[in-house]
Amino acid sequence: MTGLMEGIRENNFVVFGRAGMDMYADPPGTAADHAESFRADLGGSSANICAGLCKLGGRSALVTSVSDDAVGRFCVNRLEHYGVDTRYIRALGGEYRTSLAVYESKIEDFQLVIYRNNAVDFQVTEDDVDRVDYAAYGAVITAGTVFAAEPSRGATFRAFDNMKAAGKPVIFDIDYRPYSWPSAEVAADVLTRAGEASDLIVGNDEEFGFMAGGIDKGLAKAQALAETAGRMVIYKMGEKGAVTFYDGQEIHTGIYPVTPVKPNGAGDSFISGLLAGIAEGRELRDAILRGSACASIVVSQPGCAPSMPTTAQLDQFLADHPGPVSAL
């Protein structure tokens, strides 16, 4: 059985979840409903994580479905551009569609419109996940949206079982998106089940609070999940920083203040930076702070996947930028 840290240090991840097309208004500061031009690039939480890991020197393979059309092929091409292994991506015909996100690079009155009609990524099956050579990877990563519908929900739980059978750890980003779920009750039950099956759980205070039945109970929920030996739980609090529970430790870390141009993409970049830092053999606190720096970099630039930093860009940011500001 490979422990969590040992699995991450292999720096080779198989990731489950969606890839999508992002279209963001150009130039920055333009409202989407008044834009005359948009830029397009890769989006979707799991795809962003994959791109972020590769840009930081790791390896990643994405397991998902895309529509057999120009948008689906665009996403696969952009994944390959960022160095992501696409061998486990299946293109589906018919009326299933790859997700599209339309947003803007501005904070005030920020607008994000996501088209998830007949979402093709929910069509990942047990056969799809059984094609994966789990022994070849150090850890599996998934974002919570995959659990919102069948067949991808059951397929991803099967992937968890497959990874456990291979003796490798599971990393879970709660990533709760209410619009994807049939009800809050189903979401709370399924996401809790996924958390209990995972070795590293990352979420914000609202997500842990949702799982616990109230935001005031979220921290206690994170602490309870961390009581399982060998499990790490990271409880993010936005501008207040984060608390990490692991191996009896309670590590409080701050953030790197920046002038943001958008609010989205931070969580995906945080996970990429955290895992890359651990894979490089850094101390856990340092790895968490590198994740926080990655999050700050992404919100300060347009787009998600294109704004994920390389290792050189991350090191330059840390050298130039004051911080971190201590958690409150």
C-alpha positions in Angstrom: 0.0 0.0 0.0 1.4 3.3 -1.1 1.0 6.1 1.4 -0.5 9.5 0.5 2.8 11.4 0.4 4.6 8.6 -1.4 1.9 8.4 -4.0 2.0 12.1 -4.6 5.8 12.1 -4.9 5.5 9.8 -8.0 4.2 13.0 -9.6 2.0 11.1 -12.1 -1.7 11.5 -11.6 -4.9 10.1 -13.2 -7.7 12.6 -13.0 -11.4 12.1 -13.3 -13.9 14.9 -14.3 -14.8 17.3 -17.0 -13.0 19.2 -19.7 -14.8 22.2 -21.2 -14.3 25.2 -23.4 -13.9 28.6 -21.6 -14.8 31.7 -23.5 -13.9 34.9 -21.7 -14.6 38.5 -22.8 -11.7 40.4 -24.2 -10.2 42.8 -23.3 -10.1 42.4 -19.5 -12.7 44.5 -17.8 -15.3 44.0 -20.5 -18.7 42.7 -19.5 -19.7 39.6 -21.4 -23.0 41.0 -22.5 -21.3 44.0 -24.1 -18.2 42.1 -25.5 -17.4 42.2 -29.2 -14.7 39.5 -28.9 -13.9 36.5 -26.7 -10.8 34.4 -26.1 -11.2 30.7 -25.9 -9.2 28.1 -24.0 -9.4 25.0 -22.0 -11.7 25.0 -18.9 -13.4 22.6 -16.5 -12.1 21.8 -13.0 -10.4 18.5 -13.7 -8.9 19.6 -17.0 -7.5 22.7 -15.3 -5.9 20.6 -12.6 -4.3 18.4 -15.3 -2.9 21.4 -17.1 -1.7 23.0 -13.9 0.2 19.8 -12.9 1.8 19.5 -16.3 2.9 23.2 -16.3 4.5 22.6 -12.9 6.5 19.6 -14.2 4.2 16.7 -13.3 2.4 14.2 -15.4 -1.4 13.8 -15.7 -3.9 11.8 -17.6 -7.6 12.8 -17.9 -10.4 10.3 -17.9 -13.6 11.8 -19.3 -16.0 12.0 -22.2 -16.2 14.8 -24.8 -18.7 15.4 -27.5 -17.7 14.2 -31.0 -17.7 17.7 -32.5 -15.5 20.8 -32.9 -15.8 21.8 -29.2 -14.9 18.3 -28.0 -11.9 18.2 -30.3 -10.9 21.7 -29.3 -10.7 20.6 -25.6 -8.6 17.5 -26.5 -6.3 19.6 -28.6 -5.8 22.1 -25.8 -5.2 19.3 -23.2 -2.5 17.9 -25.5 -1.1 21.5 -25.9 -0.6 21.6 -22.1 1.0 18.1 -22.1 -2.0 16.2 -20.7 -2.3 12.5 -21.6 -5.6 12.1 -23.5 -5.6 8.3 -24.1 -8.6 7.8 -21.8 -10.9 10.4 -23.3 -13.8 9.0 -25.3 -15.7 11.0 -27.9 -19.5 10.5 -27.9 -21.9 11.3 -30.7 -25.6 12.2 -30.4 -26.9 15.0 -28.3 -24.4 14.9 -25.5 -22.4 18.1 -25.3 -19.1 19.3 -23.8 -19.5 22.0 -21.2 -19.2 25.7 -22.2 -18.4 28.5 -19.7 -18.8 32.2 -20.7 -17.4 34.7 -18.3 -15.4 37.9 -18.0 -12.2 39.2 -16.5 -13.6 41.6 -13.9 -14.6 41.3 -10.2 -17.4 43.8 -9.9 -20.7 42.3 -11.0 -18.8 39.2 -12.3 -20.9 37.0 -14.6 -20.3 33.3 -15.2 -22.7 31.4 -17.5 -22.2 27.7 -17.7 -23.9 25.5 -20.4 -24.3 22.0 -19.0 -27.2 20.7 -21.0 -26.9 17.0 -21.7 -23.4 17.2 -20.2 -21.2 14.6 -21.9 -18.8 14.1 -19.0 -21.6 12.5 -17.0 -21.5 9.6 -19.5 -18.3 8.1 -18.3 -18.9 4.5 -17.6 -17.4 1.6 -15.6 -15.9 0.3 -18.8 -14.2 3.6 -19.3 -12.6 3.6 -15.8 -11.6 0.0 -16.1 -9.4 0.8 -19.1 -7.1 2.7 -16.9 -3.8 1.2 -15.8 -4.0 2.3 -12.2 -0.6 0.8 -11.2 1.1 3.2 -13.5 0.0 6.3 -11.5 0.9 7.6 -8.1 -2.6 8.8 -7.1 -6.1 9.4 -8.5 -7.7 12.9 -8.4 -11.3 13.7 -8.8 -13.4 16.9 -8.5 -16.9 16.4 -6.9 -18.9 17.3 -10.0 -18.4 13.8 -11.4 -20.6 12.4 -8.6 -23.6 14.6 -9.5 -25.2 12.1 -12.0 -25.0 8.6 -13.3 -23.3 6.8 -14.8 -20.2 8.9 -13.9 -21.0 8.7 -10.2 -20.9 4.9 -10.0 -18.0 4.8 -12.5 -15.9 7.1 -10.3 -16.6 5.2 -7.2 -15.5 2.1 -9.1 -12.3 4.0 -10.1 -11.8 4.7 -6.3 -12.0 0.9 -5.7 -9.7 0.2 -8.6 -7.1 2.6 -7.2 -7.4 1.2 -3.7 -6.9 -2.3 -5.1 -3.7 -1.0 -6.8 -2.6 0.3 -3.4 -2.6 3.9 -4.4 -4.2 7.0 -2.7 -7.3 9.0 -3.7 -7.4 12.8 -3.8 -10.8 14.5 -3.7 -11.6 18.2 -4.4 -15.2 18.6 -3.1 -16.0 21.3 -5.8 -19.7 21.5 -5.0 -21.7 23.0 -7.8 -25.4 23.1 -6.8 -26.6 23.4 -10.4 -25.2 20.0 -11.3 -27.1 18.0 -8.6 -30.7 16.8 -8.4 -31.0 17.9 -4.8 -28.9 19.2 -1.9 -29.7 16.1 0.1 -28.3 13.8 -2.5 -25.2 15.9 -2.9 -24.5 16.0 0.8 -24.8 12.2 1.1 -22.8 11.4 -2.0 -20.0 13.9 -1.3 -19.7 12.7 2.2 -19.3 9.1 1.0 -16.6 10.3 -1.5 -14.8 12.1 1.3 -14.8 9.1 3.5 -13.3 7.0 0.7 -10.5 9.5 0.1 -6.9 10.1 1.5 -6.7 13.8 0.8 -9.8 16.0 0.9 -9.7 19.7 -0.2 -12.7 22.0 0.2 -13.7 25.5 1.3 -15.6 26.4 4.5 -18.9 26.5 2.6 -18.4 23.0 1.1 -17.5 21.4 4.4 -20.4 23.3 6.0 -22.7 22.0 3.3 -21.6 18.4 3.9 -22.1 18.9 7.7 -25.5 20.5 7.5 -24.5 24.0 8.3 -21.5 26.3 7.7 -20.9 26.6 11.4 -20.3 22.9 11.5 -17.8 22.8 8.6 -14.6 23.0 10.6 -15.7 20.2 12.9 -16.6 18.1 9.8 -13.1 18.6 8.4 -11.5 17.8 11.8 -13.6 14.6 12.0 -12.6 13.4 8.6 -9.0 14.0 9.4 -9.1 11.7 12.4 -8.7 8.7 10.1 -5.0 7.7 10.2 -3.0 8.8 7.1 -5.7 11.1 5.8 -5.1 14.8 5.0 -7.9 17.4 5.1 -7.4 21.0 3.8 -10.1 23.5 5.0 -9.9 26.7 2.9 -11.3 30.0 4.1 -10.8 32.4 1.2 -8.9 35.5 2.3 -8.5 34.0 5.8 -6.2 31.3 4.5 -6.4 27.6 5.2 -6.1 25.1 7.9 -4.6 21.7 7.1 -5.1 18.7 9.3 -2.6 15.8 8.9 -0.9 13.3 11.1 -1.9 15.1 14.3 -0.8 18.5 12.9 -3.0 21.6 12.5 -1.2 23.9 10.0 -2.5 27.4 9.6 -1.4 29.2 6.4 -2.2 32.6 4.9 -2.6 33.9 1.3 -0.7 36.0 -1.1 -2.8 39.2 -1.7 -3.1 40.3 -5.4 -5.4 42.5 -7.4 -7.8 39.9 -8.9 -9.4 40.1 -12.3 -11.8 37.2 -11.8 -12.8 34.8 -9.0 -12.7 31.5 -10.8 -9.9 28.9 -11.2 -8.2 29.5 -7.9 -9.2 26.1 -6.4 -7.9 24.1 -9.4 -4.6 26.0 -9.3 -4.3 25.5 -5.5 -4.5 21.7 -5.8 -1.9 21.7 -8.7 0.5 23.8 -6.7 0.1 21.9 -3.5 0.6 18.5 -5.2 3.6 19.8 -7.2 5.2 21.1 -4.0 4.8 17.8 -2.2 6.1 15.9 -5.3 9.2 18.1 -5.2 9.8 16.9 -1.6 9.0 20.2 0.0 7.8 20.5 3.6 4.0 20.4 3.8 3.6 24.0 4.9 5.7 25.2 2.0 3.7 23.0 -0.4 0.5 24.5 0.9 1.8 28.0 0.4 2.9 27.2 -3.1 -0.7 26.1 -3.8 -1.9 29.4 -2.3 0.5 31.4 -4.5 -0.8 29.5 -7.6 -4.3 30.4 -6.7 -3.4 34.1 -6.4 -1.6 34.0 -9.8 -4.6 32.5 -11.5 -7.2 35.0 -10.2 -4.9 37.9 -11.2 -4.9 36.9 -14.9 -7.5 36.2 -17.6 -8.5 32.6 -18.3 -8.0 29.5 -16.2 -5.7 26.9 -17.8 -3.6 29.5 -19.6 -3.0 31.4 -16.4 -1.8 28.3 -14.5 1.8 29.1 -13.7 4.9 27.2 -14.7 7.5 26.4 -12.0 9.6 29.3 -13.1 6.6 31.7 -13.0 5.6 30.4 -9.5 9.2 30.9 -8.2 9.3 34.4 -9.7 6.0 35.3 -8.1 7.2 34.1 -4.7 10.5 36.0 -5.0 8.7 39.2 -6.0 5.5 39.1 -4.0 5.1 40.0 -0.3 3.4 37.4 1.8 1.9 35.3 2.9 -0.5 37.3 4.9 -1.3 35.2 8.0 -4.6 33.5 8.4 -7.1 35.3 10.6 
